[in-house]
Amino acid sequence: MSIITIARGLFSSGQALAEQVAAMLDYQCLSRELLLEAANRYEIPEARFTELLETPPGADGVRPERPENLRLYRIVLQAAMCEVVQGGKLVYHGHGGQELLPGIQHVLKVRLLAPLAHRVTQVRARQGLDEASAYLYIARIDEFRARRVQELFGIDWQDPRRYDVVLNLGRMSLDAAAKQVVEWATRPEFQPTPASTQALQDLTVKARVEAALAITPETRSVSLHVLAEGGTVYVWGVLAGFGLEREVLRVVEGVPGVHEVVPDFRVALERVREDAAH
């Protein structure tokens, strides 16, 4: 019951691979559905996620996102991912999926490569572009998505060290690639263990807490460290005022899966002095 993430470039047959693997393993296949899950659960317009991750940049290039927006979207996407992977048996093909479940041993992270000529052919067929325009389109979208993943997670998604398996469709057929993924996904090292199952549960509670803090008006401006271990949540960091501690604890204690909260807050004295002066 492993979890599989597939990272791929534009028109690299990632969806086809994911669907074939899911059919062979009787797994659920997921991509844009994660955006819908996050949007529904955390009341953020799905269009914002689509614009952030999938909308091609215009002639003016990539529109910069405010850091607080990027932080919010990353947090709620991770929380949504943690919810949908409960029980495993899922193949996710999408941007940054390999970064949404860090430290979970039974996640198989796949990187799919496809020859540029193949990608150009796909773009020309679907977009009606000439060859030169198709090359430019691919380069522009690849740059856009790489920058977004860098902004969201602080990583280079094309770094092969971030994956367990790298498959090149220039060297094998799609069928052969799917068989390779299935073979790896059934290996003992990618099966859930009591430790990896607990790690996923802890990550889920942590993600829920961070998302709850991020979407609650009274606490959305705070940036705190959160650690979850077996239902105990440790939360620490600097708060802008004494009243915020009560609000943070109220939000954290109301999150499903939280049994105990261990806080360690410090108040920014400079902010307190400024408030007192006014």
For each residue, the residues with C-beta under 8 A, 3 or more apart:
1: 87 88 89 106 191 192
2: 88 106 107 108 185 186 190 191 192
3: 85 88 89 90 92 101 104 106 107 108
4: 18 21 27 90 91 92 107 108 110 181 185
5: 91 92 93 97 98 100 101 107 108 109 110
6: 14 17 18 21 91 92 93 97 110 111 112 181
7: 14 93 95 96 97 98 109 110 111 112 157 163
8: 12 13 14 17 93 111 112 113 114
9: 12 14 113 114 119 138 142 145
10: 119 123 138 141 142 145
11: 114 118 119 122 123 126 138
12: 8 9 112 113 114 118 119 169
13: 8 16 17 112 114 118 169 174
14: 6 7 8 9 17 18 93 112
15: 18 19 31 93
16: 13 19 20 174
17: 6 8 13 14 20 21 93 112 174 177 178 181
18: 4 6 14 15 21 22 29 31 91 92 93
19: 15 16 22 23 29
20: 16 17 23 24 174 175 178
21: 4 6 17 18 24 25 27 91 178 181 182 185
22: 18 19 25 26 27 28 29 91
23: 19 20 26
24: 20 21 178 179 182
25: 21 22 89 91 182 185 186
26: 22 23 89
27: 4 21 22 89 90 91
28: 22 89 90 91
29: 18 19 22 90 91 93
30: 33 34 84 90 91 92 93 94
31: 15 18 34 92 93 94
32: 35 36 50 94
33: 30 36 37 84
34: 30 31 37 38 77 80 81 84 92 94 97
35: 32 38 39 46 49 50 53 77
36: 32 33 39 40 46
37: 33 34 40 41 80 83 84
38: 34 35 41 42 44 49 76 77 79 80
39: 35 36 42 43 44 45 46 48 49
40: 36 37 43
41: 37 38 76 79 80 83
42: 38 39 76 79 80 211 215
43: 39 40 215
44: 38 39 48 49 72 73 76 215
45: 39 48 49
46: 35 36 39 49 50
47: 50 51
48: 39 44 45 51 52 73
49: 35 38 39 44 45 46 52 53 73 77
50: 32 35 46 47 53 54 55
51: 47 48 54 55
52: 48 49 55 65 69 73 148
53: 35 49 50 94 95 96 145 148
54: 50 51 95
55: 50 51 52
56: 137 140 141 144
57: 60 61 62 63 140 141 144
58: 61
59:
60: 57 63
61: 57 58
62: 57 143 144 147 148
63: 57 60
64:
65: 52 69 70 151
66: 69 70
67: 70 71
68: 71 72
69: 52 65 66 72 73
70: 65 66 67 73 74 151 152
71: 67 68 74 75 214 223
72: 44 68 69 75 76 214 215 220
73: 44 48 49 52 69 70 76 77 152
74: 70 71 77 78 152 153
75: 71 72 78 79 207 210 211 214
76: 38 41 42 44 72 73 79 80 211 214 215
77: 34 35 38 49 73 74 80 81 96 100
78: 74 75 81 82 100 207 210 211
79: 38 41 42 75 76 82 83 204 207 208 210 211
80: 34 37 38 41 42 76 77 83 84
81: 34 77 78 84 85 92 97 100 101 207
82: 78 79 85 86 100 101 200 203 204 207 208
83: 37 41 79 80 86 204
84: 30 33 34 37 80 81 90
85: 3 81 82 88 90 92 101 200
86: 82 83 200 204
87: 1
88: 1 2 3 85 106 192
89: 1 3 25 26 27 28
90: 3 4 27 28 29 30 84 85
91: 4 5 6 18 21 22 25 27 28 29 30
92: 3 4 5 6 18 30 31 34 81 85 97
93: 5 6 7 8 14 15 17 18 29 30 31 97
94: 30 31 32 34 53 97
95: 7 53 54 145 148 149 157
96: 7 53 77 99 100 149 152 153 157
97: 5 6 7 34 81 92 93 94 100 101
98: 5 7 101 107 109 157 162 163
99: 96 102 149 152 153 155 157 162
100: 5 77 78 81 82 96 97
101: 3 5 81 82 85 97 98 104 107 200 203
102: 99 203
103: 199 203
104: 3 101 107 196 199 200 203
105: 189 190 193 195 196 199
106: 1 2 3 88 190 191 192 193 196 197 200
107: 2 3 4 5 98 101 104 190
108: 2 3 4 5 164 165 181 184 185 190
109: 5 7 98 162 163 164 165
110: 4 5 6 7 163 164 165 166 167 181 184
111: 6 7 8 158 160 162 163 165 166 167
112: 6 7 8 12 13 14 17 167 169 177
113: 8 9 12 166 167 168 169 170
114: 8 9 11 12 13 118 119 168 169 170
115: 118 119 169 170
116: 119 120 135 138
117: 120 121
118: 11 12 13 114 115 121 122 169 170
119: 9 10 11 12 114 115 116 122 123 138
120: 116 117 123 124 131 134 135 138
121: 117 118 124 125
122: 11 118 119 125 126
123: 10 11 119 120 126 127 129 134 137 138
124: 120 121 127 128 129 130 131 134
125: 121 122
126: 11 122 123
127: 123 124 134 137
128: 124
129: 123 124 133 134 137
130: 124 133 134
131: 120 124 134 135
132: 135 136
133: 129 130 136 137
134: 120 123 124 127 129 130 131 137 138
135: 116 120 131 132 138 139
136: 132 133 139 140
137: 56 123 127 129 133 134 140 141
138: 9 10 11 116 119 120 123 134 135 141 142
139: 135 136 142 143
140: 56 57 136 137 143 144
141: 10 56 57 137 138 144 145
142: 9 10 138 139 145 146
143: 62 139 140 146 147
144: 56 57 62 140 141 147 148
145: 9 10 53 95 141 142 148 149 157
146: 142 143 149 150 156 157 158
147: 62 143 144 150 151
148: 52 53 62 95 144 145 151 152
149: 95 96 99 145 146 152 153 155 157
150: 146 147 153 154 155 156 157
151: 65 70 147 148
152: 70 73 74 96 99 148 149
153: 74 96 99 149 150 157
154: 150
155: 99 149 150 159 162
156: 146 150 159
157: 7 95 96 98 99 145 146 149 150 153 162
158: 111 146
159: 155 156 162
160: 111 163 166
161:
162: 98 99 109 111 155 157 159
163: 7 98 109 110 111 160 166
164: 108 109 110 184 190
165: 108 109 110 111 180 181 184
166: 110 111 113 160 163
167: 110 111 112 113 172 177 180 181
168: 113 114 171 172
169: 12 13 112 113 114 115 118 172 173 174 177
170: 113 114 115 118
171: 168
172: 167 168 169 176 177 180
173: 169 176 177
174: 13 16 17 20 169 177 178
175: 20 178 179
176: 172 173 179 180
177: 17 112 167 169 172 173 174 180 181
178: 17 20 21 24 174 175 181 182
179: 24 175 176 182 183
180: 165 167 172 176 177 183 184
181: 4 6 17 21 108 110 165 167 177 178 184 185
182: 21 24 25 178 179 185 186
183: 179 180 186 187
184: 108 110 164 165 180 181 187 190
185: 2 4 21 25 108 181 182 190
186: 2 25 182 183 190
187: 183 184 190 191
188: 191
189: 105
190: 2 105 106 107 108 164 184 185 186 187
191: 1 2 106 187 188
192: 1 2 88 106 196 197 200
193: 105 106 196 197
194: 197 198
195: 105 198 199
196: 104 105 106 192 193 199 200
197: 106 192 193 194 200 201
198: 194 195 201 202 230
199: 103 104 105 195 196 202 203
200: 82 85 86 101 104 106 192 196 197 203 204
201: 197 198 204 205 257
202: 198 199 205 206 228 229 230
203: 82 101 102 103 104 199 200 206 207 228
204: 79 82 83 86 200 201 207 208 257
205: 201 202 208 209 228 231 233 255 257 258
206: 202 203 209 210 226 227 228 233
207: 75 78 79 81 82 203 204 210 211
208: 79 82 204 205 211 212 255 256 257 258
209: 205 206 212 213 226 228 233 235 251 252 255 258
210: 75 78 79 206 207 213 214 226
211: 42 75 76 78 79 207 208 214 215
212: 208 209 215 216 251 252 254 255
213: 209 210 216 219 220 222 224 226 248 251 252
214: 71 72 75 76 210 211 219 220
215: 42 43 44 72 76 211 212 220
216: 212 213 219 220 247 251
217: 220
218: 244 247 251
219: 213 214 216 222 244 247 248 251
220: 72 213 214 215 216 217
221: 240
222: 213 219 237 239 240 244 248
223: 71 237
224: 213 235 236 237 248
225: 234 235 236 237
226: 206 209 210 213 233 234 235
227: 206 233 234 235
228: 202 203 205 206 209 231 232 233 234 257 258
229: 202 232 234
230: 198 202
231: 205 228 257 258 259 260
232: 228 229 259 260 261 262
233: 205 206 209 226 227 228 252 255 258 260 261 262
234: 225 226 227 228 229 262 264
235: 209 224 225 226 227 248 252 261 262 263 264 265
236: 224 225 263 264 265
237: 222 223 224 225 265 266
238: 265 266 267 268
239: 222 242 244 245 248 265 266 267 268
240: 221 222 244 267 268 271
241: 244 267 271 272 275
242: 239 245 267 272
243: 246 247
244: 218 219 222 239 240 241 247 248 265
245: 239 242 248 249 263 265 267
246: 243 249 250
247: 216 218 219 243 244 250 251
248: 213 219 222 224 235 239 244 245 251 252 263 265
249: 245 246 252 253 261 263
250: 246 247 253 254
251: 209 212 213 216 218 219 247 248 254 255
252: 209 212 213 233 235 248 249 255 258 261
253: 249 250 258 261
254: 212 250 251 258
255: 205 208 209 212 233 251 252 258
256: 208
257: 201 204 205 208 228 231
258: 205 208 209 228 231 233 252 253 254 255 261
259: 231 232
260: 231 232 233
261: 232 233 235 249 252 253 258
262: 232 233 234 235
263: 235 236 245 248 249
264: 234 235 236
265: 235 236 237 238 239 244 245 248
266: 237 238 239
267: 238 239 240 241 242 245 271 272
268: 238 239 240 271 272
269: 272 273
270: 273 274
271: 240 241 267 268 274 275
272: 241 242 267 268 269 275 276
273: 269 270 276 277
274: 270 271 277 278
275: 241 271 272 278
276: 272 273
277: 273 274
278: 274 275
